[in-house]
Amino acid sequence: MTHDLQVLNQTEDEFKFFLTFAHEIMDRYGRLLYYINRYQEKANYPEPRPKSYNERLLKVGKVSPYFIWPNIDPFKGKTSLKDAVIPPKKPNDTAESNPILSSARQEVRDARQNKIGIFDAEDPLKLQPFEVRFLARKSPPNRWVIDLGKNDDVLLNPQEYYTIGNIEDRLYIPEEYVPLFIEAVWKLQS
């Protein structure tokens, strides 16, 4: 944010945030689900708006990605949820063809390779935030998972999320949307 204050030539009191939402505004815990960036009235004043804070935090390894369908590019903004369902055998192609999702996933891979932030070799993140919630609630995961690193047609059981080794390859599907994927001929893991 300090850089943004300097670029916009603003004080902390003058500075404003720009928020945009996708499909859902809040998750089931009451947390806001939004993309956040600096607010600037003109698209090119004094420079184009940078990547969102969400993306900038991924780049430096300060946050862990938790991609939830349909709240991320390229699925947000579709005319219907049915239209937003990833075609079977196309998850990797779909993820790679979208510049925002592809870039976010690459930023996480780079942070891991550079051993920064949550990937620090001396003090790596041992549990994902959602894993802490599962332990505290004493309940198993309930979101199905698609492996964005593959082009298959399998929805993994919620308890099998960890079998997708890279966290940036996990696309979580809330259980209420699973029927849309089954209708699109996705298979449930047996």
N, C-alpha and C positions, 0 to 999 in steps of 0.2 A: 504494500500500500504506500510505503514511503516514496517509491519511484513514481507512483501515480500522482501523489501530491505534488511532486516536483514537476512532472510533465504538464499537469494541468495548472500549475502555479496557484495552488489553493492551500488553505489552512485546513486543519482537521475539522474545524467548525463549518467550513464551506463545502467540504467533500461530501458527495452523495454516492450511494450505491445504485446500480441498475440490477434488478432481479427479473428473471423470466422463469416461467414454470412450463412443465411439459404436460403429461396426462393427469397426474395426481399432484395436488398441492401439498398435502401432508401425508406422511406415512402413518401406520397404525399406532405409532408411539407419540404422535403429535409433532414430529419434527417436520420443518418445512423442507420440501424437495424442490430446489431451485438452482438455477445457474446464476452466479453472482459475478459482477464485474463493476468497474468504475462507471459512473454516469458521466456522459459528456454529450452536450447538445448537438454538436456537429460531428459527423462521422469521421472527419479528418482533422479535427482540431485537438491539439496541435499535431497529433499523429493518429493513425488509425487505432481504434480500440484494440487492446491486446487480447490474448486468449483469456477466458474466464478464470477467476480465482481458483475454481475447482480444478481446471486443467493445469494451472501454474503450480498448484500444490502437488498434483500427481508428478509433475516433472522433477521436483526436488525431493520426492519421496516422503513428503510430510503427511500424506493421507493414503489410505488404502482404497483402491477402486471397489465399488459395489454396484455393478451395472444391473439395474432392474428394468425389465421390459414392462411397459412400453415407454418408459420415461427418458430414454436416451435416443440420440440420433443413431440410426436413420428412421426410427420407428415413431418418434413424436411428429405430430402435425399431419398424420394420415387422416383421411376422411372418416374411417371407421377402424375399430380395433381389429376387425377381421382383415382389413387391408394391410394392417401393420404386422401381421404374422409373418415370420421369416419362412420362405419356402423351404420345405424339407431338402436336405442335402446341399444347402446353400449358406449355412451360418458363417463360415469363414469368408466366403466370397462377399457376402453382404457386409460383414464387419470391415473387411479390407477396402471395399469400394466407397465407404463413407469417410470423408476426410476427417471429420471430428472424432468419430469413434476410433478410427485407425490411428490417428495421432495420439489420442489418449492412451491407447494400448501400448503404442511404441514408447511413450514417455515413461510408462511403468517398467517396461522391459529395460530401458536405458538406466533408470534409477537402480534396478536390481543389478544390472551389469556393473554399474559404477559403485555399488555398495553404499548408497547414500540413504539418509532418512530411515524409513522402516526396514530397509535392507542392509543397514550398517552392519558390517561383519563383527564388530565388537559388541553391538547391542541391538540385534534384530528384533523386530516385532514377533512375538511368539504366538499370540492369539489375535485373530481378527476381532474387531469390535462386536460383530454379530455372534461370534463364538462365545464371547463373555456373556452376552444376553442369554444364549441358550443354557449356559451353565448356571447362571443366576436364576433363571425361570425353571430349571430342571425339566425342560421340554426339548424335544428334537426339532431340527430345522423343518420348515414346511414349504419352502419354495423349491420348485423343480429347477433344474439347471440344464442349460445348453452349453456345449463346449464350442466357443467361438474359434478355437484353434483347428477345428475339423469341419469337414463338409459331410456331416452325417444327418440322420433323421431321428435321433434318440433324445428323449427328455430323460435326464438322469434323475433318479430318486433323490429327494431332498437330502437324505442322510449320506449320499454319495458325492456331494459337492467337492470334497477334498480330493477325489480321484482326478480332478482336473488340476494338474500341478501348478499352473501359473494363474494367479488370481485375476489377471487381466483377461483371461480367456473364459471366465465364468459369467454367463448371462442368466440371472435369476428370473424365474417365471412364477409370479404369485399363483397359488393354487386355484384361485377363481378364474384364471385365464387359460388353464390347461385344456378345457374343452375346445377352445378355439384352435389350439395346436393339434388336438386329436382330429378335429374336423378337417384340418389341412393335411392330414395323413402323417403326422408325427407319431412315433412309437414310444410308448412308455417303457422305461427300462424294466426288464423282468427280473 
